[in-house]
Amino acid sequence: MKKITLLWLVLFTSSCSESFLELYPKDGLSEGNFYNTEEAYILLANGCYMPMRDYEKNQHWVLAELISDNGTHQNNVVTGEAVRGVIDQFILVSDNSAYLDFWKLSYSGITRCNKLLAELDREGVAWSDLAFKERSAGEAYFLRALYYFNLVRQFGGVPLVTEPINSQEAVGVKRATEAQVYEQIIADLQASESRFLKATAKKENGRANEWAAKGLLAKVYLTLKEYQKAEEQLLAVINSGQYTLLPNYADLFNPAAKDFKETIFAVQFAESSAETSNRFIFWFAPHTSAGNVTKRPNINIIGAGWNQPTDDLIAAFEPGDSRKAVSIGFWEGKDWDNQIRPIPYVGKYKPPISDPNDRCSDNLPVLRYSDILLMMAEVLNQQGKTTQAISYVQQVRNRAGLKASLDGLAKEALTTLIAKERQVEFCFENQRWYDLKRTGKAIEVMTAHGQREVAQKPYSYDGAYTITENKLLAPIPVNEVLVNQLTQNPGY
């Protein structure tokens, strides 16, 4: 029988506690008796988040941030650059394991969402409150949409699966068009909001909700350049009064006091186990810094040095921008060539709070209120409402300490400013590559960036930063092309 990599049709196991980060019991309940209780369905909903947590901490930052002009890597003569360094330098090949792992985890999440939605109407379940059922459905629709949104932005059209299927059926599922995938994403987010509105009494920090669904739908419409539809969704979030900008940008990235006032949706992490934690700082610190940045000298970080802030990103911050010191740290010490210099690293993600190992609990923001404001500015500006748009950009800049008036700025100048604001506001939150693509600036920006990188780095690969139209889409993993007989993207 052929091995199917499109979908991992598995029963899920993990640990269970009061936190929904701890997702499944280890006592091996069978499917027959597992899906009979309210608690079981809530656990199923919890499980829909798991693959996203896994790919955010391991692959997504490579495919959405490191690949952009925000991130590079510290040369490592000991370990080399493995699968990540070639993606950083735009040497994209279909057998790179980062693409396959991201694909597998995405479809694992989609499979879980499909399973939950198919099981929710099982007869004989005693719900203490039907709002739990509605919330679970809302989560499944929202997460399925988000999995597909990231997939379609990476690969273009992908196999579209919206109900449980077996391994034989999975082989026959071919790539849908981008338009078909986006149509499903929109339908899922609309269904998600509808179900969440029936569960407002059961909101819980860390879970998706109706405002996350509306905000993500706005981003989908923005990506599709349906500006009026995006504006409607964004205006609803703004007028809801549910979210606001934190006065201090640094407070967004404090794992000891996680934010739920500006952060609308984030992937949650905790130090309680290796499964629930991330190790961002252990990937992103200079690999020559030992424990000076991570605060854990007992942890070997010889393979670190990833997502190093680029000179382009550093230069994008204006003088007086308080976000720079939060986003970018500098460690003075020996670099890869044994020269002493200040080495930049990602400052947003912190060492563990109390765990003695490499377990960190920083949440990964997916949608923040500042994103709502900057998207609102963009959609208004694109519709010729530049004067109205300026105030939304001004709010974000004011918080960063940049209070000079923007009054009178023309449409084209505001377009450029919004792009720059998004670059510095959301650096290392896995948005930059998608922003470059949807605004049509990816080839122009990355070609110029690549020329500067190659000039500075004599260790660059041959053919580094050769950026062509076809590379705006990632290659379909070769396993999927061979096993599931999927068509490959052009140029790979």
C-alpha positions in Angstrom: 0.0 0.0 0.0 1.3 3.5 -0.9 2.5 5.7 1.9 0.3 8.8 2.0 2.0 12.1 3.0 -1.0 14.4 2.1 -2.8 13.7 5.4 -1.7 12.2 8.7 -4.8 10.3 9.7 -3.8 9.6 13.3 -5.3 9.6 16.8 -3.7 12.3 18.8 -1.8 11.8 22.1 -0.3 14.3 24.5 -0.7 15.3 28.1 -3.7 16.8 29.8 -4.0 19.6 32.4 -6.1 22.7 33.1 -4.3 24.6 30.3 -5.5 23.9 26.8 -1.9 23.8 25.8 -1.7 20.4 27.4 -3.9 18.7 24.9 -4.6 15.0 25.2 -4.7 12.3 27.9 -2.1 9.6 27.7 -4.3 6.7 28.8 -5.2 5.6 25.2 -9.0 6.0 25.0 -10.4 4.3 21.9 -12.2 6.4 19.3 -15.4 4.6 20.1 -15.6 5.9 23.6 -13.5 9.0 23.2 -16.0 11.1 21.2 -19.0 10.7 23.5 -18.5 13.5 26.0 -18.3 17.3 26.1 -14.8 17.1 27.5 -13.6 14.9 24.6 -14.8 17.4 22.0 -13.1 20.2 23.8 -9.9 18.1 23.7 -10.4 17.6 20.0 -10.7 21.3 19.5 -7.6 21.8 21.6 -5.8 19.4 19.3 -6.6 21.5 16.2 -4.1 24.0 17.5 -1.2 21.6 17.9 0.3 21.3 14.4 0.3 25.1 14.1 2.2 25.4 17.3 4.7 22.9 15.9 5.3 24.5 12.6 5.4 28.0 14.0 8.3 27.1 16.3 10.2 25.1 13.6 9.4 25.9 10.0 7.2 28.9 9.5 9.7 31.5 10.5 12.1 30.0 7.9 9.5 30.3 5.1 7.9 33.7 6.0 10.6 35.7 7.8 14.1 34.3 7.1 13.4 34.3 3.4 12.6 38.0 3.5 14.8 41.1 3.7 14.3 41.1 7.5 16.2 37.9 8.3 19.6 36.3 7.5 21.9 33.9 9.3 25.2 34.1 11.0 27.8 32.1 9.1 28.6 28.8 10.8 31.8 27.0 9.8 31.0 24.2 12.2 27.5 23.1 11.3 27.0 24.8 7.9 23.5 26.1 7.0 21.6 22.9 6.4 18.1 23.4 5.0 17.5 26.9 6.2 20.5 28.7 4.7 19.5 27.9 1.2 16.0 29.2 1.7 17.5 32.4 3.2 19.5 32.9 -0.1 16.6 31.9 -2.4 18.0 28.6 -3.5 14.7 26.8 -3.4 14.4 23.1 -4.2 11.5 20.7 -3.8 13.3 18.2 -1.6 14.0 20.7 1.1 12.6 19.1 4.3 11.4 22.5 5.6 8.7 22.5 2.9 7.7 18.9 3.5 7.4 19.4 7.3 5.4 22.5 6.9 3.1 20.8 4.4 2.6 17.7 6.6 1.9 19.7 9.8 -0.6 21.9 7.9 -2.5 18.9 6.7 -2.3 17.3 10.1 -4.1 20.4 11.4 -6.6 20.4 8.6 -7.3 16.7 9.3 -8.0 17.5 12.9 -10.3 20.3 12.1 -12.2 18.1 9.6 -12.5 15.4 12.2 -13.9 17.7 14.8 -16.5 19.3 12.4 -17.6 15.8 11.3 -18.0 14.6 14.9 -19.7 17.6 16.5 -23.2 16.5 15.7 -22.8 12.9 17.0 -25.9 11.9 18.8 -25.9 11.2 22.5 -23.4 13.8 23.7 -24.6 15.6 26.8 -23.5 19.2 26.5 -23.6 21.2 29.8 -23.8 24.3 27.6 -24.2 24.3 23.8 -22.0 27.3 23.7 -19.0 24.9 24.1 -20.1 23.1 21.0 -20.4 26.4 19.0 -17.0 27.5 20.3 -15.4 24.3 19.2 -17.0 24.6 15.7 -15.8 28.2 15.5 -12.2 27.1 16.4 -12.2 24.4 13.8 -13.4 26.6 11.0 -11.0 29.4 12.0 -8.0 27.2 12.2 -8.8 25.3 9.0 -8.9 28.7 7.3 -5.6 29.8 8.8 -3.9 26.5 7.8 -5.2 27.0 4.2 -4.3 30.7 4.1 -0.7 29.9 5.0 -0.6 27.0 2.5 -2.0 29.0 -0.4 0.3 32.0 0.3 3.3 29.6 0.2 2.4 27.1 -2.5 -0.5 28.6 -4.5 -3.3 26.1 -5.2 -3.2 23.1 -2.9 -5.3 20.0 -2.3 -8.6 21.1 -0.8 -10.0 18.6 1.8 -12.9 19.6 4.0 -14.1 16.3 5.4 -12.4 13.2 6.8 -11.0 10.9 4.1 -9.1 7.7 4.2 -5.6 7.1 2.8 -6.8 5.7 -0.5 -9.1 8.7 -1.1 -6.2 11.0 -0.2 -4.2 9.8 -3.2 -6.9 11.0 -5.5 -7.1 14.6 -4.2 -5.3 16.9 -6.6 -4.5 20.6 -6.4 -7.4 23.0 -6.3 -6.9 26.4 -7.9 -5.9 29.4 -5.7 -9.3 30.9 -6.3 -11.0 27.7 -5.0 -8.8 27.7 -1.9 -9.5 31.3 -1.2 -13.2 30.7 -1.6 -13.1 28.0 1.0 -11.0 30.2 3.4 -13.6 32.9 3.2 -16.5 30.5 3.7 -14.7 29.0 6.7 -14.1 32.4 8.3 -17.7 33.4 7.8 -18.8 30.2 9.4 -16.3 30.6 12.2 -17.6 34.0 13.1 -21.2 32.8 13.0 -20.5 29.9 15.4 -18.4 32.1 17.7 -21.2 34.6 18.0 -23.3 31.8 19.7 -20.5 31.2 22.2 -19.6 34.6 23.5 -20.1 33.5 27.1 -17.4 30.9 26.7 -14.5 33.0 25.5 -11.1 32.0 26.9 -7.7 33.7 26.6 -5.5 32.1 24.0 -8.3 30.7 21.9 -9.6 32.1 18.7 -12.8 34.1 18.8 -15.1 36.1 16.4 -12.8 39.1 16.3 -9.9 36.9 15.2 -12.1 35.5 12.5 -13.1 39.0 11.3 -9.5 40.3 11.4 -8.2 37.3 9.5 -11.0 37.6 7.0 -10.0 41.2 6.5 -6.4 40.1 5.8 -7.7 37.6 3.2 -9.7 40.3 1.5 -6.7 42.6 1.6 -4.6 39.9 0.0 -7.2 39.6 -2.7 -7.3 43.4 -3.1 -11.0 43.4 -2.2 -10.5 46.6 -0.3 -14.1 47.6 0.5 -14.8 44.1 1.9 -11.7 44.3 4.0 -12.7 47.8 5.3 -16.0 46.5 6.5 -14.4 43.7 8.6 -11.7 46.0 10.0 -14.2 48.7 10.9 -16.2 46.2 12.9 -13.1 45.1 14.9 -12.2 48.7 15.6 -15.7 49.8 16.6 -16.1 46.8 18.9 -13.8 48.3 21.5 -12.5 44.9 22.4 -8.9 45.6 21.6 -6.5 48.5 21.9 -2.8 49.4 21.5 -0.7 48.8 24.6 1.0 52.0 25.7 4.4 50.2 25.7 5.4 48.1 22.7 7.8 46.0 24.9 4.8 44.7 26.9 3.7 42.7 23.9 6.7 40.5 24.3 6.8 39.7 28.0 6.3 35.9 28.5 5.7 36.5 32.2 2.7 38.7 31.5 1.2 37.6 28.2 -0.9 40.2 26.4 -4.6 39.7 25.4 -5.5 43.4 25.1 -3.7 44.1 21.8 -3.1 40.6 20.7 -6.2 39.3 19.0 -4.8 35.8 18.2 -1.4 34.2 18.9 0.0 30.7 18.9 0.4 29.9 22.6 3.5 28.4 24.2 4.4 27.4 27.8 7.5 26.1 29.6 5.6 23.1 31.1 7.0 20.6 28.5 9.2 20.3 25.4 6.0 19.8 23.4 4.3 23.0 24.6 7.4 25.3 24.6 9.3 27.0 21.9 13.1 27.6 21.7 13.1 30.7 19.6 16.0 32.4 21.5 18.0 29.2 21.3 17.6 29.4 17.5 18.0 33.1 17.1 20.9 34.0 19.5 24.3 34.3 17.9 25.8 30.8 18.0 29.1 32.3 19.3 27.4 33.8 22.3 27.2 30.6 24.4 24.8 31.4 27.2 25.3 35.2 27.3 22.1 35.8 25.4 20.0 32.7 26.3 20.9 32.9 30.0 21.3 29.2 29.9 25.0 28.3 29.6 24.2 24.7 30.0 22.5 24.6 26.6 24.7 24.1 23.5 23.7 26.6 20.8 26.3 25.8 18.2 23.4 25.4 15.7 21.9 28.9 16.4 22.4 32.2 14.6 19.2 32.2 12.6 16.8 35.0 11.7 19.6 37.4 12.3 18.3 41.0 11.7 19.6 42.3 8.4 21.2 45.7 7.8 18.2 46.5 5.7 15.8 46.0 8.6 18.0 47.8 11.1 18.1 50.8 8.7 14.3 50.8 8.3 13.9 52.0 11.9 13.7 55.8 12.2 15.7 57.6 14.9 13.7 57.6 18.1 11.6 54.5 17.2 11.2 52.7 20.5 10.4 49.4 18.6 14.0 49.0 17.5 15.4 48.2 21.0 12.6 45.8 21.6 12.9 44.0 18.3 16.6 43.8 17.9 19.3 43.1 20.5 23.1 43.4 20.0 25.7 41.1 21.6 29.3 42.2 21.5 31.6 39.4 21.1 33.4 37.0 18.7 31.6 36.4 15.4 32.0 33.4 13.1 35.4 34.7 11.9 36.7 35.3 15.4 36.4 39.1 15.0 34.9 41.1 17.9 31.9 43.1 16.7 28.3 43.9 17.8 26.1 41.0 16.5 22.4 41.7 16.0 19.8 39.1 17.1 16.0 38.9 17.5 15.2 40.7 20.8 11.4 40.0 20.8 11.7 36.5 22.1 13.1 35.9 25.6 15.0 33.2 27.5 13.0 30.9 29.7 11.5 32.4 32.8 12.3 29.6 35.2 12.8 26.4 33.3 16.5 25.3 33.5 16.4 23.8 30.0 15.7 25.3 26.6 12.0 25.7 27.1 10.6 29.1 26.3 7.0 30.4 26.6 6.9 33.4 24.3 3.6 33.5 22.3 3.9 34.0 18.6 1.6 36.8 17.5 -0.6 36.1 14.4 -2.9 39.0 14.6 -2.5 42.2 16.7 -4.6 45.4 16.9 -1.8 47.4 15.3 -2.2 45.1 12.3 -5.9 46.0 12.2 -5.0 49.7 12.2 -2.3 49.4 9.5 -4.5 47.2 7.3 -7.3 49.8 7.7 -4.9 52.6 6.7 -3.9 50.5 3.6 -7.4 49.7 2.4 -8.5 53.3 2.9 -5.5 54.6 1.1 -5.9 52.1 -1.8 -9.5 53.4 -2.2 -8.3 57.0 -2.4 -9.3 57.9 1.2 -5.7 59.0 2.1 -6.7 61.7 4.6 -8.8 59.2 6.6 -6.0 56.6 6.4 -3.4 58.8 7.9 -4.9 58.8 11.4 -4.6 55.0 11.6 -0.9 55.0 10.8 -0.4 57.9 13.2 -1.8 55.8 16.1 0.8 53.1 15.5 3.7 55.6 15.1 2.7 57.6 18.1 3.0 54.5 20.3 6.5 54.0 18.9 7.4 57.6 19.9 7.2 58.9 16.3 4.7 61.7 16.8 5.5 64.0 13.9 2.4 64.8 12.0 1.7 63.0 8.8 -1.0 65.5 7.6 -0.8 66.2 3.9 1.0 63.0 3.0 0.1 62.0 -0.6 -1.2 58.5 -1.5 2.0 57.2 -2.9 4.1 58.4 0.0 1.6 56.9 2.4 1.8 53.6 0.6 5.5 53.6 1.0 5.2 54.5 4.7 2.6 51.8 5.5 4.9 49.2 4.0 7.8 50.4 6.1 5.6 50.6 9.2 4.5 47.0 8.7 8.1 45.9 8.2 9.3 47.3 11.6 6.1 46.8 13.6 5.8 43.1 12.7 9.4 42.1 12.2 10.0 38.4 13.2 6.2 37.8 13.4 6.2 36.0 10.1 4.5 38.7 8.0 7.2 40.3 5.9 7.4 37.8 3.0 3.6 37.7 2.6 3.5 41.5 2.6 6.2 41.8 -0.1 4.3 39.3 -2.2 0.8 40.7 -2.0 2.1 44.3 -2.6 4.0 43.2 -5.7 7.3 44.4 -4.3 9.0 41.0 -3.6 11.2 40.7 -6.7 12.3 44.4 -6.6 13.0 44.5 -2.9 14.6 41.0 -2.6 16.8 41.5 -5.7 18.3 44.7 -4.2 18.6 43.1 -0.8 20.3 40.1 -2.3 22.9 42.3 -4.0 23.8 43.9 -0.8 24.0 40.6 1.1 26.3 39.0 -1.5 28.5 42.0 -1.5 28.9 41.7 2.3 29.1 37.9 2.6 31.9 36.2 0.7 30.5 32.8 1.9 27.3 33.2 0.0 26.3 30.2 -2.2 26.8 30.3 -5.9 23.5 31.6 -7.4 22.4 33.1 -4.2 19.5 35.6 -4.4 18.6 34.8 -8.0 15.0 35.8 -7.6 12.6 35.1 -10.5 8.8 35.2 -10.8 8.4 31.5 -10.2 10.1 31.7 -6.8 7.2 33.8 -5.4 5.7 30.3 -4.9 7.5 27.7 -2.9 8.0 24.3 -4.6 5.5 21.5 -3.9 7.4 19.0 -1.7 8.8 16.3 -4.0 7.2 13.6 -1.9 3.8 15.0 -2.8 4.6 15.2 -6.5 5.8 11.6 -6.6 3.5 9.8 -4.2 0.3 11.8 -4.6 1.0 12.7 -8.2 0.5 16.5 -7.7 1.6 18.9 -10.3 4.7 20.9 -9.5 4.9 24.7 -9.5 6.7 26.1 -12.6 10.4 26.3 -12.5 11.1 23.6 -10.0 
